[in-house]
Amino acid sequence: MNENRILVVDDEPQIQRFLHPALTASGYDVMTAATAADAERLIATSAPDLVILDLGLPDKDGKEVIRTVRAFSEVPIIVLSARDREAEKIASLDLGANDYVEKPFGIGELLARVRTALRQKAAGTSVPSVFESNGLVVDMVKRVVMLNGEEVHLTRKEYQLLVHLVLHPGLVVTHRQLLASVWGAAHLEDLHYLRVFVGQLRAKIEQDPNQPHFIRTEPGVGYRFIAS
């Protein structure tokens, strides 16, 4: 049994009926809200450990809830989004959401995203000196990358891109977030830079670059680094 409290924000009763028992059975303390106003009040007064947020609320767009909450809280937010709403996903992540799950979704997928977000929260702002996963080692002190015991030679941009991804394991990182981090704010629209360098990076660290294990594409949104 864990002590993490999760706030589910959705105005659809069937979603509430689906999520509440599933999350409770997994050991979480669950609160619910059906409006943006109630969600913002509960986040401010009850300090949940994580928020699951539907964007289609009756009184305010869910993206505005993210904007409001980020002014006073860093609580992890997982957005529930329709499959064909790439622009909404990107906007939500750029506003500060930590991840998204596409509707319709399975509870197993959602629980995995919840665990990942809570692990990230527990890790705080500390940066690991060495990252290891499936034979890949990224030593951020020595700035050395190893794969199955052999050094991988990366360019400066490839290394920066890899580090940004491994520091957000399991979470989606948008194209704009990666471009801002690696190339700077002047290159937020230069998606071709990112695609070229992701391709180069995959060629160096993936067993099969055409079926990548580490760097997964989130179509129309960004990339997700898989650390297990």
N, C-alpha and C positions, 0 to 999 in steps of 0.2 A: 504493500500500500504506500503510495507516495502522497505528498502534501501539496502538490501543485494544483492551483485553482485556475480553471479555464472558463472564460466567458464566451458563450456562443451567441452571436448576433445575427438573427435571421427572422424575417417576418412570416416565413412559411411554417405552419404548425407541423407539417409532415417532416420537415428537416429537423426541427427541434425534437420531435418524437424519435427520430432516427438517431440523432447524435447524443442526446442526453444519456440514455441507458448505455450506449456503446462506450462513451467516455467514462461514465461512472464505473462500469464493469472493468475498465482498465486502471482504476484506482485514482481517477481525478475527481476533484471537487468541482462540480459544474454549476455555473450561473447562466442565466439566459436573459436576453433582451430582444425585443421585436422592433425597436425604433432606434434611430441614431441618438436621440436625446437621452434615452435610458442607457444606451451603451456608453456614451461619454460620461454620464453621471457615475455609472458603476466603475468605470476605469479609474475615475478620479477619486472615488471614495472607498472602493473595495480592493484596489490594487491587485487585479488578477495577474497570474504568471504568464498567461498567453491569451490571445483573443483570436477566435475564428469568426471572420467577418464576411457576410454576404454584401455585395455592392448594391443590390437593388432594394434599398430600404424605403419605406413609405414617406418619411419626412425629410430625408436628406440623402444625397448620393454618398455611397460608402467611401468613395475617394476623399470626400470632404471630411469624413470621420477620421480617416488616416491623417489628413493634414492637421486637424484640430488636436488629435491625440499626440502627435509628434511634437507639438509645442510644449507639452508638459510631461511626456512619458516615453520611455524606450521599450515598453512592453512588446514582446514579439507579436506580430500580427500575421495570420495566415488568411489570405483572401479566398473566398469561394467564387469562381468565375465560370461563365459559360465558355464552352470550347472555342467558339468562333469570335471571341472578344479580345483579340491580341492587343489592341490599343489600350483597352481597359487594364489588362494585366501589366503592361509596360508602365502606364501612368501610376498604377497602384504601387508597383515596386519602386519607381523613381520617387514617389512621395514618402516612402519609408516602410512599406509592407515588407515582411521578411520572406514570404513565399506565397505561392498560390496553389490551389487544387482545382482542377477542372470538373465541372458538373457534366454528366453524372460521375460520381466517384465512389470507390469502394472504401469501407471503413479501414481496411488494412493500410491502404495508401495514405489516408489522412492521419492515422495514428503514427505512421513512420515519419511523416512531416512534422507532426507535433513533437515527437521525441527529438528529432534533429534540432528544431528551433529551441527547445528547452535546454538541450546540451549546449547550444551556442550561448544561450543566456547565462548558464551556469559557468561557462568558461570566462565570461566577462570580457574585458577589453585587453586581457593579457595576450601577447602574441607568442606562440610557441617558437622555440629556437630551431627545432627540427620537426618536420612533418614526415610521417612514414605511412605507407599504405600499399599493399600488394606489390612489394618489391620496389616501389618508387620512394626515394628519400630526397627531401628538399631541406637542405641545411641552410637556414636563413642567416646564420652568423657567418659561416664560411662562404656563403653564396655558391654552394656546390649542389648539383643535382646528380643523383645516382639512380640507375635502373638495373635491378638484379645484380648489384655489385659492381657495375661498370659506370664510369662517369659519362654523363650526357652533356654535350657541349651546346649551350644555348646562347643566342644573342641576348643583348641587354633587354630588348623589348619582349622577347620570348620568355625570359626569366621573370620579368615584372608581371606579365600576363599570367604565368603559372602561379606565382606567389599570390596574386589577388584571388585566383580561383581556389587554391588550397586553403586560404584563410576563411573561406565560406563553404566548407564541405557540406554537400547535400542540399544547399540552397541555390535557387536560381539567381544569377547575376545578369542584369540587363546589358544589352549592347552599349547603351549610353554610359552606364556605370563603369564598364570596362574601358571604354574609349576615354572617359574622363580621367580614370586612374592611370592609364598607361601612356596615352598620347596628349592629354590635357583638354581643357574646356573648348579650345578652338577646333577640336576634331570630333565633336559629338555626332556629326552626321556622316563621318567617313567610315561607313560600315565595311567597305571593301578592305581597309587596312586590317580590321579585326578578322575578317574571314580568311585572309591570306595568312596571318600569323597563327590563327588557331589551326589551320591546315598544316603549317610548318611544325607547330608544337606537337600535334597529334602524330606526325610522321616520326618524331623523335622519341615519344614516350609510350605510344600505343602499340600493342602487339599487332593489331589490325586497324590501321587508321580509318578504314571504311566502316568498321563496326567498333567504334571506340568504347572502351570501358571507363576511362577516367573522365574525359570531357564530353558530356552529352549535350546535344543541341536541344534547346527548347524553341521550337519553330516560331519565328516571328518575334521572339522575346529576348533570348540570350542563351546562356550556357549554364550548366549545372555540373559541378565537380563531384564525382562519386568516389567516396573514400573507403568503400568496403567491397 
